[in-house]
Amino acid sequence: MKIYTKIVLDKNDCLLEEEFYHYNGNIANAMGIHYTYGANKGNKLMEKQAKKEKRLAEKKAKKAERLAKEGIGKKEEPKEQALDTSKPLSLEAITNPDK
């Protein structure tokens, strides 16, 4: 029995090239194991989810590192004091920026 490993045909289905070997025995042993998409679907989904979680974890770690660097070098700006609403505004309070 011939087991073909390569067959090349032209556009008219004429044989251009063939590679094969002769085999005597059970055909199931010659073909090997063939997996279907459905058999590996669960594994592929788990791998995809693991990759996604790993990518998100790396992204969060990178962001946390960046924020930590910015937080160390950043000086806090003094907050502007809000005006007291119980007191009336005076001309000095409006024009004097130090108060």
VEXTISE-64766 format. One record per residue (C-alpha): residue number from 1; residue in one letter; chain; x, y, z. Coordinates in nm, 4 decimals. Layout:
N
<rec nr="NUM" rest="A" kette="A" xx="X" yy="Y" zz="Z"/>
...
//
This chain:
99
<rec nr="1" rest="M" kette="A" xx="0.0000" yy="0.0000" zz="0.0000"/>
<rec nr="2" rest="K" kette="A" xx="0.1245" yy="0.3496" zz="-0.0833"/>
<rec nr="3" rest="I" kette="A" xx="0.1105" yy="0.6162" zz="0.1854"/>
<rec nr="4" rest="Y" kette="A" xx="0.1349" yy="0.9555" zz="0.0159"/>
<rec nr="5" rest="T" kette="A" xx="0.3197" yy="1.2351" zz="0.1938"/>
<rec nr="6" rest="K" kette="A" xx="0.3054" yy="1.4891" zz="-0.0897"/>
<rec nr="7" rest="I" kette="A" xx="0.0981" yy="1.5214" zz="-0.4075"/>
<rec nr="8" rest="V" kette="A" xx="0.1278" yy="1.8171" zz="-0.6472"/>
<rec nr="9" rest="L" kette="A" xx="-0.1343" yy="1.8629" zz="-0.9191"/>
<rec nr="10" rest="D" kette="A" xx="-0.1632" yy="2.1265" zz="-1.1897"/>
<rec nr="11" rest="K" kette="A" xx="-0.4796" yy="2.3240" zz="-1.2668"/>
<rec nr="12" rest="N" kette="A" xx="-0.6106" yy="2.0403" zz="-1.4870"/>
<rec nr="13" rest="D" kette="A" xx="-0.5603" yy="1.7841" zz="-1.2052"/>
<rec nr="14" rest="C" kette="A" xx="-0.2660" yy="1.6208" zz="-1.3801"/>
<rec nr="15" rest="L" kette="A" xx="-0.0031" yy="1.4754" zz="-1.1476"/>
<rec nr="16" rest="L" kette="A" xx="0.3155" yy="1.6826" zz="-1.1369"/>
<rec nr="17" rest="E" kette="A" xx="0.4921" yy="1.5407" zz="-0.8325"/>
<rec nr="18" rest="E" kette="A" xx="0.4288" yy="1.2747" zz="-0.5703"/>
<rec nr="19" rest="E" kette="A" xx="0.6096" yy="1.1524" zz="-0.2602"/>
<rec nr="20" rest="F" kette="A" xx="0.5084" yy="0.8294" zz="-0.0895"/>
<rec nr="21" rest="Y" kette="A" xx="0.6310" yy="0.5239" zz="0.0953"/>
<rec nr="22" rest="H" kette="A" xx="0.5174" yy="0.1649" zz="0.0936"/>
<rec nr="23" rest="Y" kette="A" xx="0.3508" yy="0.0334" zz="0.4080"/>
<rec nr="24" rest="N" kette="A" xx="0.2259" yy="-0.3117" zz="0.5026"/>
<rec nr="25" rest="G" kette="A" xx="0.0179" yy="-0.3294" zz="0.8194"/>
<rec nr="26" rest="N" kette="A" xx="-0.2809" yy="-0.1847" zz="0.9979"/>
<rec nr="27" rest="I" kette="A" xx="-0.3837" yy="0.1465" zz="0.8400"/>
<rec nr="28" rest="A" kette="A" xx="-0.4777" yy="0.2966" zz="1.1789"/>
<rec nr="29" rest="N" kette="A" xx="-0.1143" yy="0.2653" zz="1.2906"/>
<rec nr="30" rest="A" kette="A" xx="0.0117" yy="0.4378" zz="0.9758"/>
<rec nr="31" rest="M" kette="A" xx="-0.2123" yy="0.7430" zz="1.0033"/>
<rec nr="32" rest="G" kette="A" xx="-0.1282" yy="0.8500" zz="1.3558"/>
<rec nr="33" rest="I" kette="A" xx="-0.3566" yy="1.0525" zz="1.5795"/>
<rec nr="34" rest="H" kette="A" xx="-0.5717" yy="1.3273" zz="1.4306"/>
<rec nr="35" rest="Y" kette="A" xx="-0.7278" yy="1.5816" zz="1.6599"/>
<rec nr="36" rest="T" kette="A" xx="-1.0414" yy="1.7706" zz="1.5764"/>
<rec nr="37" rest="Y" kette="A" xx="-1.1122" yy="2.1315" zz="1.6575"/>
<rec nr="38" rest="G" kette="A" xx="-1.3873" yy="2.0366" zz="1.9010"/>
<rec nr="39" rest="A" kette="A" xx="-1.1597" yy="1.8059" zz="2.0994"/>
<rec nr="40" rest="N" kette="A" xx="-0.9117" yy="2.0867" zz="2.1669"/>
<rec nr="41" rest="K" kette="A" xx="-1.1579" yy="2.3739" zz="2.1975"/>
<rec nr="42" rest="G" kette="A" xx="-1.1645" yy="2.3732" zz="2.5789"/>
<rec nr="43" rest="N" kette="A" xx="-0.7845" yy="2.3719" zz="2.6051"/>
<rec nr="44" rest="K" kette="A" xx="-0.7501" yy="2.6537" zz="2.3542"/>
<rec nr="45" rest="L" kette="A" xx="-1.0067" yy="2.8664" zz="2.5407"/>
<rec nr="46" rest="M" kette="A" xx="-0.8251" yy="2.8105" zz="2.8710"/>
<rec nr="47" rest="E" kette="A" xx="-0.4912" yy="2.9055" zz="2.7125"/>
<rec nr="48" rest="K" kette="A" xx="-0.6459" yy="3.2177" zz="2.5599"/>
<rec nr="49" rest="Q" kette="A" xx="-0.7956" yy="3.3210" zz="2.8943"/>
<rec nr="50" rest="A" kette="A" xx="-0.4630" yy="3.2597" zz="3.0729"/>
<rec nr="51" rest="K" kette="A" xx="-0.2832" yy="3.4788" zz="2.8170"/>
<rec nr="52" rest="K" kette="A" xx="-0.5424" yy="3.7532" zz="2.8608"/>
<rec nr="53" rest="E" kette="A" xx="-0.5139" yy="3.7442" zz="3.2413"/>
<rec nr="54" rest="K" kette="A" xx="-0.1339" yy="3.7481" zz="3.2213"/>
<rec nr="55" rest="R" kette="A" xx="-0.1403" yy="4.0470" zz="2.9846"/>
<rec nr="56" rest="L" kette="A" xx="-0.3816" yy="4.2363" zz="3.2131"/>
<rec nr="57" rest="A" kette="A" xx="-0.1688" yy="4.1604" zz="3.5205"/>
<rec nr="58" rest="E" kette="A" xx="0.1427" yy="4.2893" zz="3.3427"/>
<rec nr="59" rest="K" kette="A" xx="-0.0443" yy="4.6013" zz="3.2343"/>
<rec nr="60" rest="K" kette="A" xx="-0.1653" yy="4.6688" zz="3.5908"/>
<rec nr="61" rest="A" kette="A" xx="0.1839" yy="4.6140" zz="3.7333"/>
<rec nr="62" rest="K" kette="A" xx="0.3335" yy="4.8503" zz="3.4768"/>
<rec nr="63" rest="K" kette="A" xx="0.0721" yy="5.1149" zz="3.5547"/>
<rec nr="64" rest="A" kette="A" xx="0.1267" yy="5.0791" zz="3.9305"/>
<rec nr="65" rest="E" kette="A" xx="0.5022" yy="5.1122" zz="3.8814"/>
<rec nr="66" rest="R" kette="A" xx="0.4569" yy="5.4234" zz="3.6687"/>
<rec nr="67" rest="L" kette="A" xx="0.2232" yy="5.5809" zz="3.9263"/>
<rec nr="68" rest="A" kette="A" xx="0.4673" yy="5.5003" zz="4.2058"/>
<rec nr="69" rest="K" kette="A" xx="0.7482" yy="5.6753" zz="4.0186"/>
<rec nr="70" rest="E" kette="A" xx="0.5328" yy="5.9802" zz="3.9513"/>
<rec nr="71" rest="G" kette="A" xx="0.4111" yy="5.9888" zz="4.3099"/>
<rec nr="72" rest="I" kette="A" xx="0.7652" yy="5.9987" zz="4.4546"/>
<rec nr="73" rest="G" kette="A" xx="0.8875" yy="6.2877" zz="4.2387"/>
<rec nr="74" rest="K" kette="A" xx="0.5634" yy="6.4825" zz="4.2571"/>
<rec nr="75" rest="K" kette="A" xx="0.5274" yy="6.7622" zz="4.5096"/>
<rec nr="76" rest="E" kette="A" xx="0.1902" yy="6.8440" zz="4.6450"/>
<rec nr="77" rest="E" kette="A" xx="0.0647" yy="7.1820" zz="4.5369"/>
<rec nr="78" rest="P" kette="A" xx="-0.0879" yy="7.3946" zz="4.8088"/>
<rec nr="79" rest="K" kette="A" xx="-0.4633" yy="7.3922" zz="4.7884"/>
<rec nr="80" rest="E" kette="A" xx="-0.6452" yy="7.7185" zz="4.7585"/>
<rec nr="81" rest="Q" kette="A" xx="-0.8475" yy="7.8007" zz="5.0630"/>
<rec nr="82" rest="A" kette="A" xx="-1.2148" yy="7.8359" zz="4.9976"/>
<rec nr="83" rest="L" kette="A" xx="-1.3802" yy="8.1591" zz="5.0992"/>
<rec nr="84" rest="D" kette="A" xx="-1.5902" yy="8.1541" zz="5.4118"/>
<rec nr="85" rest="T" kette="A" xx="-1.9497" yy="8.1979" zz="5.3031"/>
<rec nr="86" rest="S" kette="A" xx="-2.0616" yy="8.3287" zz="5.6432"/>
<rec nr="87" rest="K" kette="A" xx="-1.8460" yy="8.6445" zz="5.6075"/>
<rec nr="88" rest="P" kette="A" xx="-1.9127" yy="8.9151" zz="5.3501"/>
<rec nr="89" rest="L" kette="A" xx="-1.6499" yy="8.9773" zz="5.0807"/>
<rec nr="90" rest="S" kette="A" xx="-1.4302" yy="9.2803" zz="5.1237"/>
<rec nr="91" rest="L" kette="A" xx="-1.2199" yy="9.4604" zz="4.8669"/>
<rec nr="92" rest="E" kette="A" xx="-0.9030" yy="9.3549" zz="5.0487"/>
<rec nr="93" rest="A" kette="A" xx="-0.9957" yy="8.9839" zz="5.0365"/>
<rec nr="94" rest="I" kette="A" xx="-1.0593" yy="9.0056" zz="4.6622"/>
<rec nr="95" rest="T" kette="A" xx="-0.7486" yy="9.2053" zz="4.5651"/>
<rec nr="96" rest="N" kette="A" xx="-0.4890" yy="9.0627" zz="4.8063"/>
<rec nr="97" rest="P" kette="A" xx="-0.3707" yy="8.7225" zz="4.6802"/>
<rec nr="98" rest="D" kette="A" xx="-0.1812" yy="8.6438" zz="5.0047"/>
<rec nr="99" rest="K" kette="A" xx="-0.4958" yy="8.6192" zz="5.2107"/>
//
